Every structure is written in C-alpha cells, then in structure tokens.
C-alpha cells in the first residue's frame, strides 16, 4: 500500500514537471498585473524586475513566488530593488489578491501615502514596508488582516498611527517611525499573540512606561532611544516569557523592582543611559544560567547600589571591566560578584579598592591568566574566593594572610607553583596567620612541590581539603588528625611516602578520602570512617596492604614495597646498588689477577722494586 502511494506521488510530480515545462505556470491575471506594476516605476539596471519580460513565466521571475496548483502569485520580495515612484491607489499591485508575503523594503516610493488597499490582502501573513518613504496615517484596514503575523513599518519618517493593529500579529517593528504621544496598554503591548515588539528611536514617544494590566506572550521588547520617563513599573517584570528587554537611552529613574528571582531566561537586558539609581533597597541581580553573550553588559555600570550580581553560567567573553577602580561607588554596596563558567579572558583586575565590601568573588571556569593582583588583599570582608579552572600562573599568594574573614579558597586547576620544602617556614607562617575558621581549601591540579606543612592541623574548622594532582612529597602530617570537622580529604596523585597516620581515624565526619596514586606503604588503618572507604581510595600505592585491599599484610610485604627515598635517589641517577656491587667485585678480581701477572713477569721493574722494598 505504501509503495503504491509513493509511486502515485512520483507520477504526479512527473506530470507537474511535464506541464510546467510546456505551459506557463503563472496565472495570466497575475502576470499582467506584475508587468503593469513594473511599468509604473523607474528602475535601476540591476533591479530584480528587469528580468520581468512579457511572454515568459512570471513564476520564474526574480522575487516572485507562485502557488504550484493555481499559479497565483503568493509571494513578492522586491526588497532593495531600486524602485522609484509613488504607489498610487490604482496600482495593479493591489490586484494580487492571493499574496501571502509582500516585501517592498529599502525602496523609494517618494512619500507615498500608505494606501488603505494594503488592508485588502486577505491572505497576507508578512508585510514589510520598512525604509521605503511611506508617509501619513497607518490605515486602520491593516487591523482587518486576520492572518497577518509580521508587520515592519520601520524607518518611514512621517507615519501617523492610531495603532489599531491586527490581533494576529506576532512580530511588529516600528523603529524610527516618528510615532508620537503616550503609549498605553490598549495600543500595542496587549495584542494577544505579540511576541516581538521593536519601537526604538521614536523620540516623540513620551510619558511613563505602560503598566501591564494584561497577559502577553512578549519575548522581545525594545523601547530604547525614546523619551519615556518615570520609574519602571513592577508589572514590566511580570512578563515571564521575556528574553530580551532594552529600555536604554530614556529618562527613566527611581529603582528597579526587586523581581529578579523570577524565571526569566534573559539573553539581554539593557538599562543603560538612564537615571536609574538611589535605590531605597539594595537589590539582587541574578542572571545565572542564561544565554548572555558578548562582553559583560554595559547596563551593569548603571546599577550602583546592587549588592548581589550573578552572571554565571552564560557565554560572556572579553575582559573583566575595570569597574573596580573606575567606579569606586559601584563596589560600595556589592557583596557578591559571580562570573564563573563564562569565557572571560585576560587577567584578574588589579585595582580592588580598599572601600569595597566584597564577600564572595567567584571567577571559576574562565580563561583568566597572569599573576594574582595583590590588591585582592584590600577585600577585607572576603569570605569566599574561587579562582579555580583558569590559567592563572603564580606562586602561592601568601599575602592572603591579611584576609581574616576568608573561609574558602579555591585555586584548583591553574598554574600555581611553589617549592614547599624551601618555603615551609613561610608557609607555616602563612597558615598560622590565615584564620583557623577556614572551611575549604582547594589547591588541586597545580604545580605545588615540597612537604605538607604540619601546621595544617591547626585549621580545625576545615570541612574540605584538596591538594590532589600536585608534586607534594614527604609524609602525611599526623596533625591532620586534628581536623575533626573534615568531610572531604583528597591528597591523590602526588609523591607522598610513608604510612597513613593512625590519627586520621579520628576524623569522624570524613565521607570522602582519596590517597590514590602516591608512594604510601604499610597497613591501612581500620575503624570508624576508614571502614567505609573502598579500594579506589588507595589504588596506585603498591606498598599498602590490609582491608579493603585484597593484599594481606605479612613478611613478604617488603619485597613488594614501593621504592624508598634511597631507591628513588638511585633511580634519579639511572642505576641502583646491585650494578655497583657487581662492578666492584669484578674490578677487585681483575685487579688481583693483573697484580700477580706483573710480579711474575717482573714488569714494570719500578713497580716490582717498589713492592719488594715494601715487603722487606
């Protein structure tokens, strides 16, 4: 059955092809109307309608689309076709009654009045008359086009409008159309199907922004470059489908409604070039997990009293702006700045002012590089500093010791480096001065070297500690057993040696332990939380034995132990003690044999005489 239908469809397409190749598809009435329309204009040599010739199929003409069955013209796209002259009410254009799409944009119709006959295209879904020198009243008949989905009348400088438009509209563009007066709810905004509204650059639109007393489907709203004044009505942000809002370059003032907790998926919000400020209450800006792209929006600079700014998990790129110095008042209220998981590059700004009140700075997951600026030490209120997963290259920032409120430090997956064995004392000093209330330290995936300072055990408020994927060596400090609040400890992928301290069994809240891929030896401690850890906590340590590993501890454990420090040093030079012993023994035997031969042969004589005198 299905194959029969497919065969019938092929035959039908073949017949259509044969018919269209031997007969004109275009309806004769529409063919004549188009030729008459062409004749009413002066056209450039490069115009689309120069291809329109009598005796040819109009459906093959450039810019013309026809219905395959009836041959009527359903689409006419004459955008930027060099048409010059007025469109009169008796134009044969209005005889194309089957039009569904009409685009006359970017032509010069010489201040033609917009004819009411544009409202006669009953099937019209798309009408674009932008930048074509139409003037006068927008005819009310357009509101009768029940199928009209998009209407673009932008850049026609002298339009007048009662704004009585079709309720079927989805997209409406009236950019720079010299609209005048006050925008009210009943005009445009409450059209039931409207999703995209562009009304920028109408400098005679004034008064206050309308309050939304209706439910709309708007996703894009551009009212920039007008003369609106007053405050932003709270109802503006009840547009739960809104993804793009541009209110820039007006005379708006007052405060922004504190409604950013809603579920808007903003791609762009622009409030720049207004008089917004002096908020009675500090506000939160939360635009995380959206689709913001480009550089950090300039409208941020106008929000001087914001306390919480979250632009994380977007697609922002470019450098972090120098707000931090150029706008001293900006940071006077900002407590949280979260720009993590974007594509920001360059260095961390080097101009944190002493007056800032930052408590959280999260720049994790970008492409930042260069050294850390020492002006970060001016952030005396800082509690959380997350700079992980960047390309920052520096030594350990010892100057962070001045941040007495710091509780969480994340520097993971960067290019930090330091020789901890050389700087143990300075590290010890640093850890003594860093507050003991530290909650989380993550220095993983860097290039730190040397031993873990014993004073790490004094940070008794630690919940998370991650030193993994560095080049740390030496023993695990017994003092870590004092970190009784620790829930996560990761020392994996280092060069640590010795045994696992029994003191670590005091960590009653430890839920995650990773000591894998080191050079640890001996029996794994048992009891309490250690009874809950699996093999993957210890893998890659050939000298460990005991549960949960299948390898039992015993006398033969030594022969499977990982290399000691002595062996590691030998390995560094490329050979061990066995080749040395063999070489020494062989050399000694060879020397005795050669000595005997010398004495028996009596040569060389000076050596024989010397040995003989020693024997006598």
C-alpha positions in Angstrom: 0.0 0.0 0.0 2.8 2.4 1.0 4.7 1.6 -2.2 1.6 2.3 -4.3 1.2 5.8 -2.7 4.9 6.5 -3.3 4.5 5.5 -7.0 1.5 7.8 -7.4 3.3 10.7 -5.9 6.2 10.2 -8.3 3.8 10.1 -11.2 2.0 13.3 -10.0 5.4 15.2 -9.7 6.3 14.0 -13.2 3.0 15.2 -14.7 3.5 18.6 -12.9 7.0 18.8 -14.4 5.8 18.0 -17.9 3.0 20.5 -17.6 5.2 23.3 -16.3 7.9 22.7 -18.9 5.4 23.0 -21.8 3.0 25.6 -20.3 3.3 28.8 -18.2 2.6 28.1 -14.5 1.8 31.8 -13.8 -1.8 32.8 -13.7 -2.5 35.2 -16.7 -4.2 37.8 -14.4 -1.2 38.0 -12.1 1.2 38.0 -15.0 -0.5 41.1 -16.4 -0.7 42.8 -13.0 3.1 42.4 -12.4 4.0 43.8 -15.8 1.8 46.8 -15.3 3.3 47.3 -11.8 6.8 47.2 -13.3 5.8 49.8 -15.9 4.9 52.3 -13.2 8.5 52.6 -11.9 11.8 53.9 -13.0 14.2 51.0 -12.3 17.9 50.5 -12.0 19.7 48.3 -14.4 20.5 46.0 -11.5 16.9 45.8 -10.3 15.2 42.5 -9.8 12.3 43.4 -12.0 14.5 43.9 -15.1 14.1 40.1 -15.5 10.4 40.5 -15.8 9.6 40.2 -19.6 6.3 39.7 -21.4 5.9 36.2 -22.9 7.8 34.5 -20.0 6.5 32.6 -17.0 6.2 35.2 -14.1 6.7 32.4 -11.6 10.3 32.2 -12.9 10.9 35.9 -12.3 13.2 37.0 -9.6 11.4 37.9 -6.4 8.2 36.1 -7.4 6.7 33.0 -5.7 3.7 31.2 -7.1 1.2 28.6 -5.9 2.1 25.3 -7.7 -1.5 24.4 -8.3 -3.3 27.6 -9.1 -0.4 29.6 -10.5 -1.4 32.7 -8.5 1.4 34.9 -7.1 1.6 34.2 -3.3 5.0 35.9 -2.5 6.6 39.1 -3.8 10.0 40.1 -2.5 11.2 43.3 -4.1 13.5 44.4 -1.2 16.2 46.8 -2.3 15.1 46.7 -5.9 15.8 50.3 -6.8 12.1 51.2 -7.3 11.5 54.9 -7.6 8.0 56.5 -7.8 4.8 56.7 -5.9 2.5 53.7 -5.4 -1.0 55.0 -6.3 -4.3 53.6 -5.1 -5.0 52.3 -8.7 -1.7 50.4 -8.8 -2.1 46.8 -10.2 -0.1 45.7 -7.1 -3.4 45.6 -5.2 -4.9 43.2 -7.8 -2.6 40.4 -6.5 -5.3 39.2 -4.1 -3.6 35.9 -3.2 -0.5 37.4 -1.8 0.7 35.8 1.5 4.0 37.7 1.8 4.9 41.2 0.5 8.3 42.8 1.0 8.9 46.3 -0.5 11.6 47.4 2.0 14.5 49.7 1.0 13.0 51.3 -2.0 11.9 55.0 -2.6 8.2 55.4 -3.0 8.6 59.2 -2.9 6.4 59.9 0.1 3.6 57.8 -1.0 0.6 57.8 1.4 0.1 54.3 2.8 -3.0 53.1 0.9 -5.9 51.5 2.7 -5.8 48.9 -0.1 -2.9 47.3 1.8 -5.7 46.0 4.1 -7.3 44.1 1.2 -4.8 41.3 1.0 -6.9 38.8 3.0 -4.3 36.0 3.0 -1.3 38.2 3.9 0.9 36.9 6.7 4.0 39.0 6.2 4.2 42.7 5.3 7.5 44.6 5.2 7.3 48.3 4.0 10.3 49.5 6.0 12.6 52.3 4.8 10.6 53.0 1.7 9.4 56.6 2.2 5.8 56.0 3.1 4.0 58.8 5.0 0.7 59.5 6.5 -1.7 57.5 8.6 -1.2 53.8 9.1 -4.5 52.6 7.6 -6.9 51.1 10.0 -7.8 48.5 7.4 -4.5 46.7 8.3 -6.2 45.6 11.5 -8.6 43.6 9.3 -5.8 41.3 8.1 -6.7 38.3 10.3 -3.7 36.2 9.1 -1.0 38.9 9.4 1.8 37.6 11.6 4.6 40.2 11.0 4.4 43.9 10.1 7.5 46.1 9.6 7.0 49.8 9.1 10.3 50.9 10.4 12.3 53.9 9.1 9.4 55.6 7.5 9.9 59.1 8.9 6.4 60.6 8.9 3.9 58.0 9.8 0.9 58.7 12.0 -0.8 55.9 13.8 -3.9 55.3 15.7 -2.1 52.0 16.4 -5.2 50.0 15.7 -3.4 46.8 14.6 -4.3 43.2 13.8 -4.7 41.0 16.8 -2.9 38.1 14.9 0.4 40.0 14.9 3.4 38.0 16.3 6.2 40.5 15.3 5.8 44.3 15.0 8.6 46.7 14.1 8.0 50.4 14.3 11.6 51.6 14.7 12.3 55.3 13.9 8.8 55.9 12.5 8.2 59.3 14.3 5.4 57.9 16.4 4.1 60.4 18.9 2.2 60.6 22.1 1.8 58.3 25.1 2.0 54.5 24.8 -0.9 52.9 26.6 -1.9 49.3 27.3 -4.6 49.2 24.7 -2.4 50.3 21.8 0.1 47.6 21.1 1.5 45.8 24.1 -1.6 43.9 24.9 -2.0 42.4 21.4 -2.7 38.8 22.4 -0.3 37.0 20.1 2.5 39.6 20.0 6.0 38.1 20.8 8.4 40.6 19.3 8.0 44.4 19.6 10.6 46.9 18.3 9.8 50.6 18.9 13.1 52.2 19.4 14.2 55.7 18.1 10.8 57.3 18.3 11.9 60.4 20.1 8.3 61.8 20.4 7.1 58.8 22.3 7.0 60.1 25.9 5.3 59.8 29.2 5.6 56.9 31.6 6.0 53.3 30.5 2.7 51.5 30.5 1.7 49.2 33.3 0.9 45.7 32.1 -2.7 45.0 33.0 -2.8 42.1 30.6 -1.2 38.8 30.0 1.1 38.8 27.0 3.4 36.5 25.1 6.2 39.1 24.6 9.7 37.6 24.5 11.5 40.6 22.9 10.7 44.2 23.9 12.8 47.1 22.6 11.7 50.6 23.8 15.2 52.1 23.7 16.1 55.6 22.5 12.7 57.2 23.3 11.7 59.8 25.8 10.0 57.7 28.4 10.3 59.0 31.9 9.4 58.0 35.4 10.1 54.6 37.1 9.9 51.1 35.7 6.6 49.7 36.6 6.8 46.4 38.7 4.4 44.8 36.2 7.1 45.1 33.5 8.9 42.1 35.0 5.8 40.0 35.2 6.5 39.2 31.5 7.6 35.7 32.3 8.4 34.8 28.7 10.7 37.9 28.2 14.3 37.1 27.0 15.3 40.5 25.6 14.5 43.8 27.2 16.1 47.1 26.1 15.0 50.3 27.9 18.3 52.1 27.3 18.6 55.8 26.5 15.4 57.1 28.0 14.8 59.3 31.1 13.9 56.5 33.5 14.7 57.0 37.1 14.0 55.5 40.5 14.6 51.9 41.4 14.4 48.7 39.6 11.7 46.4 41.0 13.3 43.6 43.1 11.8 40.8 40.9 14.9 39.2 39.5 14.1 36.0 41.4 11.6 35.1 38.6 12.3 32.5 35.9 13.1 34.9 33.1 15.7 33.5 30.6 17.2 36.8 29.7 19.6 36.9 26.7 20.0 40.6 27.0 18.8 43.3 29.5 19.9 46.9 28.7 19.1 49.7 31.1 22.0 51.9 30.3 21.8 55.7 29.7 19.0 56.4 32.1 18.9 58.0 35.6 18.4 54.8 37.5 20.0 54.9 40.9 19.5 55.9 44.5 17.6 52.7 45.3 15.8 52.6 48.6 16.7 49.0 48.9 19.8 47.2 47.7 18.8 44.7 45.0 20.0 41.3 43.7 20.7 40.7 40.0 20.5 37.0 39.2 21.0 36.2 35.5 22.9 32.9 36.0 22.3 30.0 33.6 21.0 32.2 30.8 22.3 32.9 27.3 24.0 36.2 27.9 26.8 36.6 25.4 29.3 39.1 24.3 31.1 41.3 26.8 29.8 42.0 30.3 26.7 44.2 29.6 27.2 47.9 30.0 24.0 48.3 31.9 25.7 46.8 34.9 27.6 50.0 35.2 24.4 51.9 35.9 23.4 49.8 38.9 25.4 51.4 41.5 23.6 50.1 44.5 23.4 46.4 43.6 24.5 44.1 46.3 24.4 40.7 44.5 25.4 40.2 40.9 25.3 36.7 39.4 26.1 36.4 35.7 27.5 32.9 36.0 27.0 30.1 33.5 26.5 32.2 30.5 28.5 32.8 27.3 30.2 36.1 28.3 33.6 36.8 26.8 36.1 39.6 26.8 37.9 41.1 29.7 36.5 41.9 33.1 35.8 45.6 33.1 37.7 47.9 35.3 34.7 48.8 37.4 36.7 48.1 40.5 38.7 51.3 40.3 36.8 53.5 37.8 33.6 53.2 39.7 34.5 53.3 43.4 30.9 53.7 44.3 29.9 50.6 42.5 31.6 48.3 44.9 30.5 50.2 47.9 27.4 48.0 48.1 28.4 44.9 46.1 28.7 41.9 48.3 28.7 39.0 45.8 30.2 39.0 42.3 29.8 35.7 40.5 31.1 35.5 36.9 32.1 31.8 36.9 31.6 29.5 34.0 31.9 32.0 31.2 34.6 32.7 28.6 36.2 35.7 30.2 40.0 36.1 29.4 42.8 38.4 30.4 44.0 39.0 33.9 42.1 39.4 37.2 41.6 43.2 37.6 44.4 44.7 39.5 42.6 47.6 41.1 40.4 46.3 44.0 39.7 49.4 46.1 40.1 49.5 49.9 36.5 50.6 50.3 34.9 47.5 48.7 32.7 45.2 50.7 33.0 42.0 48.6 32.3 38.9 50.5 32.2 36.4 47.6 34.3 36.6 44.4 33.8 33.7 42.0 35.7 33.7 38.7 35.9 29.9 38.4 35.8 28.3 34.9 37.0 31.1 32.7 40.3 31.6 30.7 41.9 34.1 33.1 45.7 34.2 33.2 48.7 36.1 34.6 49.5 36.6 38.3 47.0 37.3 41.0 46.8 41.0 41.8 47.9 41.9 45.4 45.1 44.4 45.5 42.9 41.4 46.4 44.2 41.8 49.9 42.1 45.0 50.0 39.0 42.9 50.1 39.0 42.6 53.9 35.4 41.3 54.0 36.1 38.4 51.6 34.8 35.1 52.8 34.8 33.0 49.6 37.5 33.3 46.8 37.0 30.9 43.9 39.6 31.3 41.1 39.6 27.6 40.0 39.8 26.3 36.5 41.6 29.2 34.9 45.2 29.6 33.6 46.5 31.8 36.4 50.2 31.4 36.8 51.8 32.5 40.1 53.3 31.3 43.4 51.1 30.7 46.4 49.5 34.1 47.4 51.0 34.4 50.9 49.6 37.9 51.2 46.1 36.4 51.6 47.0 36.0 55.2 45.6 39.5 55.8 42.1 38.4 54.8 41.0 37.4 58.3 37.4 36.6 57.2 38.4 34.2 54.4 36.7 30.8 54.8 37.0 29.2 51.4 40.0 29.4 49.0 39.7 27.6 45.6 42.8 27.8 43.3 42.4 24.4 41.6 43.3 23.7 38.0 45.6 26.7 37.5 49.3 27.0 37.1 50.3 27.9 40.7 53.7 26.7 41.7 55.8 26.8 44.9 58.6 24.8 46.5 57.0 24.0 49.8 60.2 22.3 51.2 62.0 25.6 50.6 59.2 27.7 51.8 57.9 25.6 54.6 58.6 28.2 57.2 56.9 30.9 55.2 54.1 28.5 54.5 53.9 27.8 58.2 53.7 31.5 59.0 51.1 31.9 56.4 48.9 29.1 57.8 49.3 30.4 61.3 48.1 33.8 60.2 45.3 32.6 57.9 42.2 32.3 60.2 41.6 29.0 61.8 38.0 29.3 60.7 39.0 28.2 57.2 36.2 25.9 55.8 37.5 24.9 52.4 40.9 24.9 50.7 41.3 23.6 47.2 44.8 23.9 45.6 44.4 20.9 43.3 45.8 20.5 39.8 48.6 22.9 40.2 52.4 22.5 40.4 53.0 22.8 44.2 56.0 20.9 45.4 57.5 20.0 48.8 56.0 18.8 52.0 52.6 19.5 53.5 53.2 21.8 56.5 52.4 20.3 59.8 50.5 23.4 60.9 47.7 22.4 58.5 46.3 20.6 61.6 45.6 24.0 63.2 42.9 24.8 60.7 40.4 22.9 62.8 37.3 24.4 61.1 38.2 22.8 57.7 35.5 20.8 56.0 37.1 20.3 52.7 40.8 19.9 51.8 42.1 19.1 48.3 45.8 19.1 47.5 45.5 16.5 44.7 47.4 16.5 41.4 50.5 18.4 42.6 54.1 17.3 43.3 53.9 17.1 47.1 56.2 14.7 48.8 57.2 13.6 52.3 54.9 12.2 54.9 51.2 12.9 55.6 51.3 15.1 58.7 49.9 13.4 61.9 48.4 16.8 62.8 45.7 16.2 60.1 44.0 14.1 62.8 43.1 17.3 64.5 40.8 18.3 61.6 37.8 16.7 63.3 35.2 18.5 61.1 36.8 17.4 57.9 34.3 15.8 55.5 36.5 15.6 52.3 40.3 14.9 52.0 41.9 14.5 48.7 45.7 14.1 48.5 45.7 11.9 45.4 48.3 12.0 42.6 51.2 13.3 44.5 54.6 11.8 45.6 53.7 11.2 49.3 55.6 8.5 51.1 55.4 6.7 54.5 52.4 5.2 56.2 48.9 6.5 56.6 48.8 8.2 60.0 46.6 6.3 62.5 45.4 9.7 63.7 43.2 10.1 60.6 40.8 7.6 62.1 39.8 10.5 64.5 38.0 12.2 61.5 34.5 11.0 62.4 32.8 13.1 59.7 35.1 12.1 56.8 32.9 11.0 53.9 35.4 11.2 51.0 39.1 10.0 51.2 41.4 9.8 48.2 45.0 8.9 48.8 45.4 7.1 45.5 48.5 7.3 43.2 51.2 8.1 45.8 54.0 6.0 47.2 52.4 5.1 50.6 53.3 1.9 52.4 52.2 -0.2 55.3 48.9 -1.3 56.7 45.8 0.8 56.1 44.3 2.0 59.4 41.0 0.4 60.4 38.0 1.6 62.4 35.3 4.3 62.3 35.1 6.0 58.9 38.0 4.1 57.5 35.8 1.0 57.4 33.6 2.7 54.8 36.2 3.5 52.2 36.7 1.3 49.1 39.7 0.3 47.0 39.7 3.4 44.8 40.7 5.5 47.9 44.1 3.7 47.9 44.8 2.5 44.4 48.2 3.2 42.9 50.0 2.7 46.2 51.8 -0.6 45.7 53.1 -0.8 49.2 49.8 -0.6 51.0 48.1 -3.7 52.4 45.1 -4.6 54.5 41.4 -4.0 54.1 39.7 -3.0 51.8 42.6 -4.2 49.6 42.8 -7.9 48.8 46.5 -7.8 49.6 47.2 -9.0 53.1 50.0 -7.6 55.3 52.8 -10.0 56.1 56.5 -10.8 55.9 56.6 -10.8 52.1 55.1 -7.3 52.0 58.6 -5.7 51.9 59.5 -7.3 48.6 56.5 -5.6 47.0 57.0 -2.3 48.8 57.4 0.8 46.6 60.9 2.3 46.3 62.2 4.1 49.4 63.7 7.5 49.3 67.1 5.9 48.8 65.9 3.9 45.9 64.2 7.0 44.4 67.5 8.8 44.6 69.2 5.9 42.9 66.5 5.9 40.2 67.2 9.5 39.7 70.7 8.7 38.6 69.7 5.8 36.5 71.1 2.8 38.4 71.0 1.1 41.9 73.3 -0.7 44.4 73.3 -4.1 42.6 75.1 -2.9 39.5 77.6 -1.1 41.7 78.3 -4.2 43.8 78.8 -6.4 40.7 81.1 -3.8 39.2 83.1 -3.5 42.4 83.5 -7.3 42.7 84.6 -7.8 39.1 87.0 -4.9 39.4 88.6 -6.4 42.5 89.2 -9.9 40.9 90.6 -8.3 37.8 93.0 -6.2 39.9 94.3 -9.2 41.9 94.9 -11.2 38.7 96.7 -8.3 37.0 98.9 -7.9 40.1 100.0 -11.5 40.1 100.9 -11.3 36.4 103.0 -8.2 37.0 105.0 -9.8 39.8 105.6 -13.0 37.8 106.8 -11.2 34.7 108.9 -8.7 36.6 107.5 -5.8 34.6 107.4 -3.0 35.0 110.6 -3.1 37.0 110.0 0.1 39.0 106.7 -1.3 40.4 108.4 -4.7 41.2 111.2 -2.9 43.1 108.7 -0.7 45.0 106.6 -3.7 46.1 109.8 -5.7 47.0 111.0 -2.8 49.2 107.6 -2.6 51.0 107.7 -6.4 51.6 111.3 -6.2 53.1 
